[in-house]
Amino acid sequence: MEMEMEMEMRCKDQDIEIATDITPPLTPLSFSLHNTNLHTHCSSCFSLITTPIPNSIPPLYCSPHCTAAHSSIHLSSAEHHLPPSTTSSLLRTALRLLLISHHHTPPSPRLNRLLTNRHLLTCHNDEISETIRINALAMATAIAKQRSGGGLIESSDEGTVLEEATLALCAVLTNAVEVHDNEGCALGIAVFEPAFSWINHSCSPNACYRFSFESSSLLSQESELRIAPFTHDSQQPKMDCRIFGRSGKNVCGPRLIVRSIKRIKMGEEVTVAYTDLLQPKALRQSELWSKYRFICCCKRCSSLPFTYVDHSLQEISVSCRDSSGLRSDYKLFRDMADRRLTDNIEDVISEYLSVGDSASCCEKLEKILIQGLDEELETNEGKSHSKLTLHPLHHLSLNSYTTLTSAYKVRASDLLSDDSETDLNQTEAFDMSRTSAAYSLFLAGATHHLFNSESSLIASVANFWIGAGESLLTLTTSSGWSRVVNFNTKFECSKCSLMNRFRASMLNGQIRSEDFEIVSNEFIHCVSDITHKVWSFLAHGCDFLKSCKDPINFSWLMSTENSEDVAAHDIENDNESGNSVGVCDDQAYNNQRVAYIFQLGGHCLTYGGLLACICYGPHSHLVSHVQNILAHENDSLFSQSFGDMYDSL
């Protein structure tokens, strides 16, 4: 990851359409598993070792090929001389990078053509600088022990060895990416060749990347390298592109493929994201500076006033009894309000993750979402009693919806696993599952609303739509319906081309920008129509969700000034209607409701699969996961509804 704008990668030769692989599978220069995965995964290819040998000592390998490819690296890099207290994926990757490093002249800021950012990372008296100093000393000591036994480093100058160790650490910190498995779990880190490492960051990127753990011989048809290196002001590539993108059969480690998520014009710079794009500008800037020592100046960050997305992600309502104090210290009020809300919500989520009290988590988060916080904020003019309320699209709100989706799902599972399994438990578990599905749908709709203004959010939105689809489809099979629901419906929608487009993308892996825009509009029209028929049922019993008028069309946000009155009105109406939006004994009514939810879930899941295909390709784990759910033949409901349509895929 190039921190200075000295080098950048641009689209060469011709325009690149959306959903196109723009590099072949790239091999890492250096890599390492995290300590927690050393006993469970292959140190060469990162695959899970299905039959680990008891009491074995890392590194472990899954095959003779991986042993031959990687064991010499482990022995030659001096990592076995590191003290157990200091060994880490960072140090192992840095030591392995030194093995292939070309001769380094101290004034140069690069190691193996990679920018090290050494000065910026070490000139500040902070945690990163201290970490580099301590780890560089440990590396230098290990290298000295290796050298004394006939190692690779010829110089006996301790200062030179320490300098090389420092540069290697800085190069890893600057260029390494976290390698995730198919489930999204972090396995380790890897530093890739300049074809990837020279791709700069943007908070509105036009590309993303995925990992492949297949051997070279099993990789799907490789794409050509469609990007080239330039300096910031140059018009011609700075070196022969043929030196990039080489993937030798004997090279080990996870592969990386870069893929377009927007149409990229010839000569346009290719960018990826180094941070979470669903954070507001201040948090993105803070994280980028603390990790990489640069201030992002992309179009999104430079926009004044803030873009709609960044405004929504940080919007907080602060109301004070003393309005004069609010006017005179508005920025101070906002900063304090943001800290209070952040601390409260992060404390609740941390407690849930550590303690596991899902009921308490739901109660506390929903109280903040509905009522906000009543706090005393102290300004230059004294203390002022204030009410702090989150915008429904605030990044803390989105985090809360994610947590609530999980917490309600856990509550349902706990109730169903209770030994008593009473009818009361069944009913309550159904309510918990319904609320979990409602939050999942609301989260997908909220992020899609932001996606309409910032298309680079596509990867997050894909995951949220898939999650919503799974939750809704699972709800249709719940035993909590008052009677066994029988309905004969197929996920065939005459109003949109979503299914046909997903099938076509599965076959060729691509979609034109114009076609994607058409199918997206059709999808929103369909899910809006279906959601109107079931939202009051899904939101039943949850005061916050009932205050949210529509989880798909967010035009109701324009009238949030009277949100408290709206919420109270909805709750009152719901109480008057009794059980009209709950599960009833009318068989035909239940069948129709389940059919609507089934159709809604099918739309959400398929659209999420289409977005995932754009981001990661038709053979990615996430797309296969969607396809497997849609074509599931072991469950009678899914097989009768989806099986016939997907036999050809």
C-alpha positions in Angstrom: 0.0 0.0 0.0 1.7 3.1 -1.2 1.5 5.9 1.3 3.0 8.7 -0.6 1.6 9.6 -4.0 4.9 8.9 -5.7 3.7 5.7 -7.3 0.2 4.8 -8.4 -1.4 2.2 -10.6 -3.6 3.2 -13.5 -5.9 1.5 -15.9 -4.0 0.9 -19.1 -4.9 0.3 -22.8 -8.7 0.5 -22.5 -11.6 1.1 -20.1 -12.4 -1.5 -17.5 -16.0 -2.4 -17.0 -17.5 -3.0 -13.6 -17.1 -6.5 -12.1 -13.8 -7.3 -13.9 -10.7 -8.9 -12.6 -7.9 -6.5 -13.3 -4.9 -8.5 -12.1 -4.0 -12.2 -12.3 -3.6 -14.0 -8.9 -0.7 -12.1 -7.3 1.7 -13.9 -5.1 3.0 -12.5 -1.8 6.6 -11.4 -1.3 6.3 -12.3 2.4 3.6 -13.6 4.7 2.8 -15.3 8.0 0.0 -16.7 10.0 -1.1 -15.1 13.2 0.1 -16.9 16.3 -3.4 -18.1 17.1 -3.5 -20.0 13.7 -0.1 -21.6 13.8 -1.4 -24.9 15.2 -4.5 -25.1 13.0 -3.5 -23.9 9.5 -0.9 -24.6 7.0 2.0 -22.1 7.2 2.5 -22.2 3.5 -1.0 -22.0 1.9 -3.0 -20.9 4.9 -5.5 -23.7 4.4 -7.1 -25.4 7.5 -5.4 -28.6 8.6 -8.2 -31.0 9.0 -6.3 -33.7 10.8 -3.7 -31.9 13.0 -1.0 -34.0 14.6 -1.1 -33.9 18.4 1.7 -32.1 20.2 3.1 -30.9 16.8 5.4 -27.8 16.8 4.7 -25.1 14.2 5.2 -24.5 11.4 2.7 -27.1 10.2 2.0 -28.0 6.5 -0.9 -29.7 4.8 1.1 -31.4 2.0 4.6 -32.4 0.9 4.3 -29.6 -1.7 3.7 -27.0 1.0 6.6 -28.4 3.1 9.0 -28.2 0.2 7.9 -24.7 -0.8 8.0 -23.1 2.7 10.2 -25.0 5.2 13.4 -23.5 3.8 12.0 -20.0 4.4 11.3 -20.7 8.0 14.8 -22.0 8.6 16.6 -19.3 6.7 14.8 -16.2 8.0 16.2 -16.3 11.6 12.6 -16.4 13.0 13.4 -19.5 15.0 15.9 -17.4 17.0 13.2 -15.0 18.1 12.3 -15.2 21.8 8.8 -16.7 22.3 7.6 -13.6 24.0 8.3 -11.4 21.0 7.5 -13.7 18.1 4.5 -12.5 16.0 3.2 -12.5 12.4 4.7 -9.0 12.1 8.2 -10.1 12.9 8.1 -13.3 11.0 6.8 -11.4 7.9 9.5 -8.8 8.2 12.3 -11.4 8.6 11.1 -13.3 5.6 10.9 -10.1 3.6 14.6 -9.5 4.3 15.4 -12.9 2.7 14.4 -11.6 -0.7 15.5 -8.0 -0.3 17.7 -6.4 -2.8 20.8 -4.4 -1.7 19.5 -1.3 0.2 21.3 2.1 0.2 20.3 3.9 3.5 19.0 7.2 1.9 16.4 5.2 -0.2 12.9 5.1 1.3 12.2 1.7 -0.4 12.8 -2.0 0.3 12.1 -4.4 -2.6 10.6 -1.4 -4.4 8.1 -1.0 -1.6 7.8 2.3 0.3 8.8 1.9 3.9 7.5 5.2 5.4 10.3 4.8 7.8 10.7 8.5 8.7 7.0 9.1 9.3 6.5 5.9 11.3 9.5 6.5 13.6 9.8 10.3 14.0 6.9 10.5 16.5 7.2 9.5 20.1 4.2 7.2 20.2 3.2 3.6 20.4 4.0 2.7 16.8 7.5 4.2 17.0 8.2 2.3 20.3 6.8 -0.9 18.8 9.1 -0.6 15.8 12.1 0.1 18.1 11.6 -2.9 20.3 10.8 -5.3 17.5 13.7 -4.1 15.4 16.1 -4.9 18.3 14.5 -8.4 18.6 14.9 -9.0 14.9 18.5 -7.7 14.9 19.4 -10.1 17.7 17.9 -13.0 15.9 19.7 -12.1 12.7 23.0 -11.9 14.6 22.4 -15.4 16.0 21.6 -16.7 12.6 24.7 -15.0 11.1 27.0 -16.4 13.7 25.9 -19.9 12.6 26.5 -19.1 8.9 23.5 -17.1 7.9 22.7 -15.0 4.9 23.7 -11.5 6.1 27.4 -10.8 5.4 27.9 -7.5 7.2 28.9 -7.6 10.8 27.9 -4.0 11.4 25.3 -4.1 14.1 24.0 -0.7 13.1 23.4 -1.9 9.5 21.6 -5.0 10.7 19.4 -2.8 13.0 18.6 -0.4 10.1 17.6 -3.3 7.8 15.4 -4.7 10.5 13.7 -1.3 11.0 13.2 -0.9 7.3 11.6 -4.3 7.0 9.3 -3.7 9.9 8.2 -0.3 8.4 7.7 -1.9 5.0 5.4 -4.6 6.5 3.5 -2.0 8.5 3.0 0.1 5.4 2.2 -2.5 2.9 0.8 -5.6 4.6 -2.8 -6.6 4.3 -4.9 -8.8 6.6 -5.6 -12.2 5.0 -9.1 -13.4 5.7 -10.6 -16.9 5.1 -13.9 -17.5 3.4 -15.8 -16.9 6.7 -14.1 -13.5 7.2 -11.8 -14.6 10.0 -8.3 -13.1 10.0 -5.6 -15.8 9.3 -2.5 -13.7 9.1 -0.8 -10.9 7.1 0.9 -10.7 3.7 3.0 -8.2 1.7 2.3 -8.4 -2.0 4.3 -7.4 -5.0 4.1 -3.8 -6.3 1.3 -4.6 -8.7 -0.9 -4.5 -5.6 1.2 -2.5 -3.0 1.4 0.5 -5.3 -2.4 0.8 -5.4 -3.3 3.8 -3.3 -6.1 4.3 -0.9 -9.4 6.2 -1.5 -12.5 6.5 0.6 -14.4 6.2 -2.6 -12.4 3.4 -4.3 -13.1 1.9 -7.7 -11.7 -1.6 -6.9 -11.6 -4.2 -4.2 -9.6 -7.4 -3.7 -10.2 -11.0 -2.7 -7.9 -13.9 -1.6 -7.5 -17.3 -3.2 -6.0 -20.3 -1.3 -5.9 -22.7 -4.3 -2.6 -23.9 -5.6 -1.5 -22.4 -8.9 -2.5 -25.4 -10.9 -6.1 -25.2 -9.5 -6.7 -21.5 -10.0 -9.4 -20.5 -12.4 -8.5 -18.9 -15.7 -6.2 -16.1 -15.0 -6.9 -12.5 -16.0 -4.3 -10.3 -17.6 -2.7 -7.5 -15.7 -4.8 -4.5 -16.8 -3.1 -1.8 -14.7 0.4 -0.2 -15.0 2.6 1.8 -12.6 2.9 5.6 -13.0 4.3 8.4 -11.0 1.7 11.0 -9.9 2.4 13.5 -12.8 3.6 11.1 -15.5 1.8 10.2 -18.7 3.7 7.0 -19.5 4.3 3.9 -17.4 7.5 4.0 -15.4 8.6 0.5 -16.0 8.0 -2.7 -17.9 4.6 -4.1 -16.7 5.7 -7.6 -17.6 7.7 -7.7 -14.3 4.4 -7.5 -12.4 1.7 -10.1 -11.8 3.9 -13.2 -12.2 2.7 -16.2 -10.3 5.2 -19.0 -10.4 4.0 -22.5 -9.7 6.4 -23.1 -6.9 5.7 -19.9 -5.0 3.7 -20.4 -1.8 1.3 -18.3 0.1 -2.3 -17.0 -0.4 -3.0 -15.3 -3.7 -4.7 -11.9 -4.2 -6.9 -10.7 -7.1 -7.9 -7.1 -7.6 -11.4 -6.5 -9.1 -13.2 -3.4 -10.3 -16.4 -2.3 -8.5 -16.9 0.7 -10.8 -16.3 1.4 -14.4 -12.6 2.6 -14.7 -11.6 4.8 -17.6 -8.3 4.3 -19.4 -5.6 6.3 -17.6 -7.7 6.6 -14.4 -6.0 5.7 -11.1 -7.1 2.4 -9.5 -7.7 2.7 -5.8 -8.8 0.4 -3.0 -9.9 1.1 0.6 -7.5 0.7 3.6 -10.2 1.3 6.2 -13.9 0.8 6.9 -15.8 3.0 4.5 -18.9 3.0 6.8 -17.1 5.2 9.2 -17.4 9.0 9.2 -14.6 11.1 7.9 -13.0 11.9 11.3 -12.7 8.2 12.2 -11.3 7.3 8.8 -8.7 10.0 8.9 -7.7 9.1 12.5 -7.3 5.4 11.6 -5.3 6.2 8.4 -3.0 8.5 10.2 -2.4 6.2 13.2 -1.6 3.2 11.0 -0.1 4.7 7.8 0.8 8.3 8.6 -1.1 10.0 5.8 -4.1 12.3 5.6 -6.5 11.2 2.9 -7.3 13.9 0.3 -9.6 11.9 -1.9 -12.7 13.5 -3.5 -15.0 12.2 -0.7 -12.7 13.5 2.1 -12.1 16.8 0.3 -15.8 17.5 -0.2 -17.1 20.7 1.4 -19.7 20.6 2.7 -19.5 16.9 3.7 -21.0 14.4 1.3 -24.5 13.2 2.2 -23.1 9.9 3.3 -20.5 11.4 5.7 -23.0 13.9 7.0 -25.5 11.0 7.8 -22.8 8.8 9.4 -21.9 11.5 12.0 -25.3 13.3 12.4 -26.3 13.7 16.1 -29.2 15.8 17.5 -28.2 17.8 20.5 -31.0 19.7 22.3 -30.3 21.9 25.4 -32.5 23.6 27.8 -30.2 26.5 27.6 -30.1 27.1 23.8 -27.6 30.0 24.1 -24.9 27.6 25.4 -25.5 25.4 22.4 -25.2 28.3 19.9 -22.0 29.6 21.4 -20.2 26.2 21.8 -21.9 24.1 19.1 -18.8 22.3 17.9 -17.7 21.6 21.5 -21.2 20.2 22.3 -21.1 18.0 19.2 -17.7 16.6 20.1 -18.7 15.8 23.7 -22.0 14.4 22.6 -20.3 12.1 20.1 -17.9 10.9 22.8 -20.7 10.2 25.2 -22.7 8.3 22.7 -19.7 6.4 21.4 -18.6 5.4 24.9 -22.1 4.2 25.9 -22.8 2.1 22.8 -19.3 0.6 22.6 -19.6 -0.3 26.3 -22.9 -2.1 25.7 -21.5 -4.0 22.6 -18.3 -4.9 24.4 -20.2 -6.2 27.4 -22.4 -8.3 25.1 -19.4 -9.8 23.3 -17.6 -10.6 26.5 -20.4 -11.6 28.9 -23.0 -12.7 26.4 -26.1 -11.2 28.0 -28.2 -10.8 24.9 -31.4 -9.6 26.7 -29.5 -6.8 28.5 -27.8 -5.8 25.3 -31.1 -5.5 23.4 -32.7 -3.5 26.2 -29.8 -1.0 26.6 -29.2 -0.4 22.9 -32.9 0.1 22.1 -33.2 2.5 24.9 -30.4 4.6 23.4 -31.9 4.4 19.9 -35.3 5.4 21.1 -34.7 7.8 24.0 -31.1 9.0 23.3 -29.0 10.0 26.3 -29.8 12.7 28.9 -26.4 14.1 29.8 -24.9 17.2 31.5 -22.4 18.7 29.1 -19.9 21.2 30.5 -18.9 24.1 28.3 -17.1 27.4 28.8 -20.4 28.9 30.0 -21.0 26.1 32.6 -23.0 22.9 32.7 -26.0 22.4 30.4 -28.5 19.6 30.5 -28.7 18.1 27.1 -30.5 15.3 25.2 -28.3 13.5 22.7 -30.0 11.5 19.9 -28.5 9.5 17.1 -29.5 9.9 13.4 -30.9 6.5 12.2 -28.0 6.4 9.6 -25.3 7.3 12.1 -22.4 4.8 12.1 -23.1 4.0 15.8 -26.8 3.3 14.8 -25.6 0.9 12.0 -23.3 -0.9 14.5 -26.3 -1.1 16.9 -28.5 -2.7 14.2 -25.8 -5.3 13.5 -25.5 -6.1 17.2 -29.2 -6.2 17.7 -29.7 -8.6 14.7 -27.2 -11.0 16.4 -28.5 -10.5 20.0 -32.1 -11.2 19.1 -31.0 -14.3 17.1 -29.1 -15.6 20.1 -32.1 -15.0 22.3 -34.3 -17.0 20.0 -31.7 -19.9 19.9 -31.4 -19.9 23.7 -35.2 -20.1 24.1 -35.5 -23.0 21.6 -32.6 -24.9 23.3 -34.3 -24.7 26.7 -35.1 -28.2 27.9 -38.7 -27.3 28.7 -39.6 -26.2 25.2 -42.9 -24.9 26.3 -45.4 -23.2 23.9 -44.5 -19.9 25.6 -40.9 -20.4 24.7 -41.8 -21.3 21.1 -43.9 -18.1 20.8 -41.2 -15.9 22.4 -38.5 -17.4 20.3 -40.6 -16.7 17.2 -40.9 -13.1 18.3 -37.1 -12.8 18.8 -36.5 -14.3 15.3 -38.9 -11.9 13.8 -37.3 -8.9 15.4 -33.8 -10.2 14.3 -35.0 -10.4 10.7 -36.6 -6.9 10.9 -33.3 -5.4 12.2 -31.4 -7.3 9.5 -33.7 -5.9 6.8 -33.6 -2.4 8.2 -29.7 -2.5 8.3 -29.7 -3.6 4.6 -32.1 -0.9 3.6 -30.2 1.8 5.6 -26.8 0.9 4.0 -28.4 0.6 0.6 -29.8 4.1 1.0 -26.2 5.3 1.6 -25.0 3.1 -1.3 -27.2 5.1 -3.6 -24.9 8.1 -2.9 -21.6 6.2 -2.5 -21.3 3.1 -4.7 -18.0 2.1 -3.2 -20.0 0.7 -0.2 -21.0 -2.2 -2.4 -19.1 -4.9 -0.4 -20.7 -4.0 2.9 -24.2 -3.7 1.3 -23.8 -7.2 -0.4 -23.2 -8.8 3.0 -26.1 -7.0 4.6 -28.6 -7.9 1.9 -27.5 -11.5 2.0 -27.9 -11.5 5.8 -31.4 -10.0 5.5 -32.4 -12.6 2.9 -31.2 -15.5 5.1 -33.0 -14.2 8.2 -36.3 -13.7 6.3 -36.1 -17.1 4.6 -35.3 -18.7 8.0 -38.3 -17.0 9.5 -40.7 -18.6 7.0 -39.6 -22.0 8.2 -40.1 -21.2 11.9 -42.2 -23.5 14.1 -43.6 -20.4 15.8 -46.4 -19.9 13.3 -49.8 -20.7 14.9 -50.4 -23.6 12.5 -48.3 -25.4 10.0 -48.0 -23.1 7.0 -48.6 -24.6 3.6 -48.1 -22.5 0.5 -47.0 -23.2 -3.0 -45.0 -20.3 -4.3 -41.9 -19.9 -6.4 -39.4 -17.1 -6.4 -40.4 -15.9 -9.8 -40.8 -12.2 -10.2 -42.4 -10.8 -13.3 -41.6 -7.3 -12.3 -37.8 -7.5 -12.2 -35.0 -9.2 -14.1 -33.0 -9.9 -10.9 -33.0 -13.7 -11.1 -32.0 -13.7 -14.8 -29.3 -11.2 -14.1 -27.9 -13.2 -11.2 -27.9 -16.4 -13.3 -26.1 -14.6 -16.1 -23.5 -13.2 -13.7 -22.9 -16.7 -12.3 -22.1 -17.9 -15.8 -19.8 -15.1 -17.1 -18.9 -13.2 -13.9 -19.6 -9.7 -15.4 -22.4 -7.2 -15.7 -22.6 -3.9 -17.6 -23.0 -0.7 -15.5 -26.2 0.1 -17.3 -27.7 -3.3 -16.7 -26.7 -3.1 -13.0 -28.5 0.2 -12.6 -31.6 -1.2 -14.3 -31.8 -4.3 -12.1 -31.1 -2.3 -9.0 -34.0 0.0 -9.6 -36.2 -3.0 -10.4 -35.1 -4.7 -7.2 -35.9 -1.6 -5.0 -39.3 -1.3 -6.6 -40.1 -4.9 -5.8 -38.9 -5.1 -2.3 -40.6 -1.7 -1.5 -43.9 -3.1 -2.7 -43.5 -6.4 -0.7 -42.1 -4.6 2.5 -45.2 -2.4 2.7 -47.3 -5.6 3.1 -45.2 -7.1 6.0 -43.2 -4.3 7.8 -45.8 -3.7 10.5 -45.8 -7.5 11.2 -42.0 -7.7 11.3 -41.6 -4.6 13.5 -44.4 -5.7 15.8 -43.4 -5.5 19.5 -40.3 -3.3 18.9 -40.8 0.4 19.6 -37.8 1.6 17.7 -38.5 -0.4 14.5 -42.1 0.8 14.6 -40.9 4.4 14.7 -39.0 3.7 11.4 -41.7 4.1 8.8 -40.1 2.3 6.0 -36.9 0.2 5.9 -36.4 0.6 2.2 -37.5 4.1 1.2 -35.9 6.6 3.7 -37.8 9.7 2.6 -39.5 9.6 6.1 -36.1 10.8 7.5 -37.0 14.3 6.3 -39.7 14.5 9.0 -37.6 13.2 11.9 -38.1 16.5 13.8 -41.4 14.9 15.1 -40.0 11.4 15.4 -41.0 11.1 19.1 -44.6 11.9 18.2 -44.5 9.5 15.3 -43.2 6.7 17.5 -45.9 7.3 20.1 -48.6 7.4 17.5 -47.4 4.1 16.0 -47.2 2.4 19.4 -50.7 3.6 20.3 -52.2 2.4 17.0 -50.5 -1.0 17.4 -51.9 -1.5 20.9 -55.4 -0.6 19.6 -55.1 -3.2 16.8 -54.5 -6.0 19.3 -53.0 -9.0 17.5 -53.7 -7.9 13.9 -50.1 -7.6 13.1 -49.1 -10.7 15.1 -49.4 -14.4 14.3 -53.1 -15.2 13.9 -55.1 -18.4 13.6 -56.4 -17.5 10.1 -54.7 -20.1 7.9 -55.1 -18.2 4.6 -53.8 -15.0 6.2 -50.7 -16.7 7.6 -50.0 -18.4 4.3 -50.2 -15.1 2.4 -48.0 -13.4 5.0 -45.3 -16.2 4.8 -45.5 -16.0 1.0 -44.7 -12.3 1.1 -41.8 -12.8 3.5 -40.5 -15.6 1.4 -40.6 -13.5 -1.7 -38.9 -10.6 0.2 -36.2 -12.9 1.5 -35.6 -14.4 -2.0 -35.2 -10.9 -3.5 -32.8 -9.8 -0.8 -30.6 -12.9 -1.0 -30.4 -12.9 -4.8 -29.6 -9.2 -5.0 -26.9 -9.6 -2.3 -25.5 -12.5 -4.3 -25.4 -10.2 -7.4 -23.5 -7.5 -5.5 -21.1 -10.2 -4.1 -20.5 -11.4 -7.7 -19.6 -7.9 -8.7 -17.1 -7.6 -5.8 -15.6 -11.0 -5.7 -16.4 -12.9 -8.8 -18.8 -15.8 -9.6 -16.6 -18.5 -8.0 -16.2 -16.7 -4.6 -17.2 -18.4 -1.4 -19.9 -15.8 -0.7 -21.6 -16.2 -4.1 -21.4 -20.0 -3.8 -23.0 -19.6 -0.4 -26.0 -17.7 -1.9 -26.3 -20.2 -4.7 -26.4 -23.1 -2.3 -29.1 -21.5 -0.2 -31.2 -20.8 -3.2 -30.7 -24.3 -4.7 -31.0 -26.1 -1.3 -32.7 -29.5 -1.9 -32.7 -30.9 1.6 -35.3 -28.4 2.8 -38.7 -29.0 1.2 -39.6 -25.3 1.2 -36.5 -24.2 -0.6 -36.4 -27.1 -3.0 -39.9 -26.6 -4.3 -39.3 -22.8 -4.6 -35.8 -22.5 -5.9 -34.6 -25.9 -7.1 -36.0 -25.9 -10.6 -34.8 -22.5 -11.4 -31.2 -23.2 -10.5 -30.6 -26.7 -11.9 -28.9 -25.1 -14.9 -26.4 -23.1 -12.8 
